[in-house]
Amino acid sequence: MEDILACIAQYGDEIAVVFLPGVQYYTGQLYDMKKIVAAGHAKNCIVGFDLAHAIGNVRLNLHDWDVDFAAWCTYKYLNSGAGGIGGLFFHKRWHDDELLESGDEPLVRLEGWWGHRFETRFKMTNKRDLIPGAGGFKLSNAPPLLVAPLMASLEIYDSISFDDFLRKQFLLTGYLEMLLLDLNQTLSSRANESTTTVIGIFTPSDPRQRGSQLSLTFSAPLETVRSRLDSRGFVCDVREPHVLRAAPSPLYNSFVEVLRFIQALKESLELDHTKAA
C-alpha cells in the first residue's frame, strides 16, 4: 500500500488514470481505496477500481470515497453463476447533466439504445438523452436468465446486516488463520522442520487489510495439495506459481466447515511429512 501511494506521489504528474484492484486477487490484500483516491486526485488523476474480488466481500463506499469509476463481475462473492453479468459504478461528477451544468462537454462513449432514458427512448429523435450514471452505458437489455440468479443473491444481501456479515467474516477467516498457523507448527515439529514453513499465509494478518480470502503456500507441490483436497470434497482455487486461495464466505460457510477443511488439509499434508519423519 505504501508503495502505491509513493508511486502516485512520485509519478502522478505523468499519470492520467490510476486503475487498481480493490482486493488483490493473488495476495488477498484489501487496499485502502479512500487513500488511493485522495492521492490520485491530488495529482489530478482519474481513479478507478476493479472490484471483482471486493464486491460482496468488503465494505464499499465508492461515492463517499470520491471514486471516479469502478467495474466488477458478479459470479464470485455475489454468486450469480458462471457468465454472470457485470457491474459498473460511475461517479455523479461524470454524468452528462453535471458536465453540461459546469460548462463541459459530455463524455465520448460507446452508446446503445438501451442506455437512453425510458421516457425518450421510443421517440426516435436521434438525440443523446442518456440515463444518468452507469445506466447510460447499457447497450442492450440484460439477459433475463443471467439477471435472475443475481437478483436472488442481491435480495439475500439486502436482507442481512452488512455489519453482521463483516463481524462473522472477521471471526470466520480469523478462525481459519488460527487453525492454519497451529497446523503449520504441528507439521513442522513432527517432521523436525522447525525452521521450515510447511504452510505459509500470503495474505496480510491484519483483518483490516483483507476480506474473506487467505492465500496459502505449501512446501509440498501445489497441484498435489489441490488434488488431495479435491478428493476430500474441498474445491480450492489455485493461482500459479505458488498460491492456493481459501475463502470461507460468511453468507453460507460455517465454523464447522472451516474445521473440516483444516482436517482435510492436515490429512493431505501428512502424506508427505509422515514419510519425511
C-alpha positions in Angstrom: 0.0 0.0 0.0 2.8 2.4 0.9 4.5 1.6 -2.5 1.3 2.6 -4.3 1.0 5.9 -2.6 4.7 6.6 -3.1 4.4 5.8 -6.8 1.5 8.2 -7.2 3.3 10.9 -5.3 6.4 10.5 -7.4 4.9 9.9 -10.9 1.4 11.3 -10.5 2.0 14.3 -12.7 2.7 11.9 -15.6 -0.3 9.6 -14.9 -3.7 10.1 -16.4 -5.6 7.2 -14.8 -4.9 5.1 -11.7 -6.7 1.8 -12.0 -6.1 -0.8 -9.3 -7.9 -3.8 -7.7 -9.9 -3.2 -4.6 -8.8 -6.6 -3.3 -5.6 -8.0 -4.9 -6.6 -11.3 -6.5 -3.3 -13.1 -5.7 -2.5 -11.9 -2.2 -6.0 -11.2 -1.0 -4.8 -7.8 0.3 -7.6 -5.2 0.7 -6.3 -1.8 -0.5 -7.3 1.5 1.3 -9.2 2.8 -1.7 -10.1 6.1 0.0 -6.4 7.0 0.5 -5.5 5.9 -3.1 -8.3 8.2 -4.5 -7.1 11.1 -2.4 -3.5 10.6 -3.6 -4.6 10.3 -7.2 -6.9 13.3 -7.1 -4.1 15.4 -5.5 -2.2 14.8 -8.8 -5.3 15.4 -11.0 -5.5 11.7 -11.9 -8.8 9.8 -12.6 -9.0 6.9 -10.2 -10.9 3.7 -10.7 -11.0 0.2 -9.3 -11.5 -3.4 -10.4 -13.8 -4.7 -7.7 -14.0 -8.4 -8.8 -12.7 -9.7 -5.5 -14.2 -6.9 -3.4 -17.9 -6.7 -4.3 -19.9 -8.8 -1.8 -16.8 -9.3 0.2 -15.8 -6.0 1.8 -17.5 -2.7 2.6 -17.6 -0.3 -0.3 -18.5 3.4 -0.1 -17.5 4.4 -3.6 -19.3 7.7 -3.8 -18.2 8.9 -0.4 -14.6 7.9 -1.2 -14.9 10.0 -4.4 -14.0 7.1 -6.7 -14.4 8.1 -10.3 -15.4 4.7 -11.7 -15.4 1.0 -10.8 -16.3 -2.2 -12.5 -16.8 -5.8 -11.3 -18.0 -9.2 -12.1 -20.8 -10.9 -10.1 -20.0 -14.6 -10.3 -17.6 -14.6 -7.3 -18.9 -13.4 -3.9 -22.2 -12.3 -5.4 -22.9 -15.9 -6.6 -24.6 -15.0 -9.9 -23.1 -18.1 -11.6 -20.7 -18.6 -14.4 -21.0 -16.0 -17.1 -23.0 -13.6 -14.8 -23.4 -10.0 -15.9 -21.0 -7.4 -14.7 -21.5 -4.2 -12.8 -20.4 -0.6 -13.1 -20.1 2.5 -10.9 -19.8 5.9 -12.4 -19.4 9.0 -10.1 -22.0 11.7 -10.4 -19.5 14.3 -11.4 -19.2 12.5 -14.8 -22.9 12.4 -15.5 -24.0 14.3 -18.6 -26.2 16.7 -16.6 -23.3 17.6 -14.2 -20.8 18.1 -17.0 -23.2 20.3 -19.0 -24.1 22.4 -15.9 -20.4 23.0 -15.3 -19.8 24.0 -19.0 -18.0 20.8 -20.0 -18.8 18.6 -22.9 -20.4 15.1 -22.2 -18.0 12.2 -22.3 -17.4 10.4 -25.6 -18.5 6.8 -25.0 -19.8 3.7 -26.7 -23.6 4.3 -26.7 -26.6 2.0 -27.1 -30.3 2.5 -27.4 -30.9 0.8 -24.0 -28.8 3.4 -22.3 -31.2 6.2 -23.1 -33.9 7.4 -20.8 -37.1 5.3 -21.0 -39.2 8.5 -21.3 -37.5 9.4 -24.6 -36.2 6.1 -25.8 -39.1 5.4 -28.1 -39.4 8.8 -29.6 -36.5 8.0 -32.0 -35.2 11.6 -32.1 -31.6 10.5 -32.6 -30.6 12.9 -29.8 -28.4 11.8 -26.9 -30.5 11.6 -23.7 -28.7 9.0 -21.6 -29.8 7.6 -18.2 -27.7 9.3 -15.5 -24.8 7.3 -14.1 -23.8 3.7 -15.0 -27.2 3.1 -16.6 -26.2 5.3 -19.5 -23.5 2.8 -20.5 -26.0 0.0 -21.2 -26.0 -1.1 -24.9 -29.0 -3.5 -24.8 -31.2 -5.3 -22.2 -29.6 -7.7 -19.9 -30.4 -11.4 -20.5 -33.2 -12.4 -18.1 -31.7 -15.8 -17.3 -28.5 -14.1 -16.1 -30.4 -11.5 -14.2 -32.5 -14.0 -12.2 -29.7 -15.7 -10.1 -28.1 -12.3 -9.5 -31.3 -10.8 -8.3 -31.8 -13.8 -5.9 -28.3 -13.2 -4.5 -28.8 -9.5 -4.1 -32.1 -10.0 -2.3 -30.3 -12.1 0.2 -27.6 -9.5 0.7 -30.3 -6.8 1.0 -32.0 -8.8 3.8 -28.9 -9.0 6.1 -26.9 -6.5 8.1 -23.6 -6.0 6.4 -22.1 -5.2 9.8 -23.1 -8.7 10.9 -21.7 -10.1 7.7 -18.3 -8.4 8.4 -18.4 -9.4 12.0 -18.7 -13.1 11.0 -16.1 -12.7 8.3 -13.7 -11.3 10.9 -14.3 -14.4 13.1 -14.5 -17.0 10.3 -11.3 -16.0 8.4 -9.6 -15.4 11.7 -10.5 -18.9 12.9 -9.2 -20.3 9.6 -5.9 -18.4 10.1 -5.5 -19.6 13.7 -6.0 -23.2 12.7 -3.6 -22.9 9.8 -0.9 -21.4 12.0 -1.4 -24.2 14.5 -1.3 -26.9 11.8 1.9 -25.5 10.4 3.5 -25.6 13.8 2.4 -29.2 14.3 3.6 -30.5 11.0 6.9 -28.6 11.1 7.7 -30.0 14.5 6.6 -33.5 13.6 8.9 -33.5 10.5 11.8 -32.0 12.5 11.5 -28.9 10.3 11.0 -26.2 12.9 12.7 -23.7 10.6 10.7 -24.7 7.5 7.2 -23.3 6.7 5.0 -26.2 5.7 2.1 -23.8 5.3 2.5 -20.1 4.6 -0.1 -17.4 4.6 0.5 -14.8 1.9 -2.4 -12.5 2.9 -1.9 -9.7 5.5 -2.7 -10.8 9.1 -4.4 -7.5 9.8 -8.1 -8.1 9.3 -8.5 -4.5 8.2 -6.3 -5.3 5.1 -8.2 -8.3 3.9 -11.6 -9.8 3.2 -12.6 -13.5 3.4 -9.7 -14.8 1.3 -6.4 -16.3 2.6 -3.8 -17.0 0.0 -1.8 -20.1 1.1 1.6 -21.5 0.1 3.0 -25.0 0.8 6.3 -26.8 1.0 4.5 -29.7 -0.8 3.8 -29.3 -4.6 0.8 -27.0 -5.1 -1.0 -29.3 -7.5 -0.6 -32.3 -5.2 -2.2 -30.4 -2.3 -5.1 -29.2 -4.6 -5.7 -32.7 -5.9 -5.8 -34.2 -2.4 -8.2 -31.6 -1.1 -10.4 -32.1 -4.1 -10.6 -35.8 -3.4 -11.7 -34.9 0.1 -14.6 -32.7 -1.1 -12.9 -29.3 -0.9 -12.6 -27.3 -4.1 -9.9 -24.6 -3.8 -8.7 -22.2 -6.3 -5.0 -22.4 -7.5 -3.2 -19.4 -8.8 0.3 -20.2 -10.3 3.0 -20.2 -9.4 2.6 -20.7 -5.7 -0.8 -19.9 -4.2 -3.9 -21.8 -3.2 -6.8 -19.5 -2.3 -9.2 -20.4 0.5 -12.1 -18.0 1.1 -14.9 -19.0 3.6 -17.9 -16.9 2.9 -19.8 -15.5 5.9 -23.0 -15.8 3.9 -23.1 -19.5 3.8 -20.0 -21.1 5.3 -19.8 -22.3 8.9 -17.1 -22.7 11.5 -17.6 -26.4 11.4 -16.8 -26.4 7.6 -13.6 -24.4 8.3 -12.6 -27.1 10.8 -13.3 -29.8 8.3 -11.2 -28.1 5.7 -8.3 -28.0 8.2 -8.7 -31.7 8.9 -8.7 -32.4 5.2 -5.6 -30.3 4.7 -3.9 -32.0 7.6 -4.6 -35.4 6.0 -3.3 -34.1 2.7 0.0 -32.8 4.0 0.6 -35.6 6.4 1.0 -38.0 3.5 4.3 -36.2 2.8 5.5 -35.2 6.2 4.8 -38.6 7.8 7.1 -40.1 5.3 9.7 -37.4 5.9 9.6 -38.1 9.6 
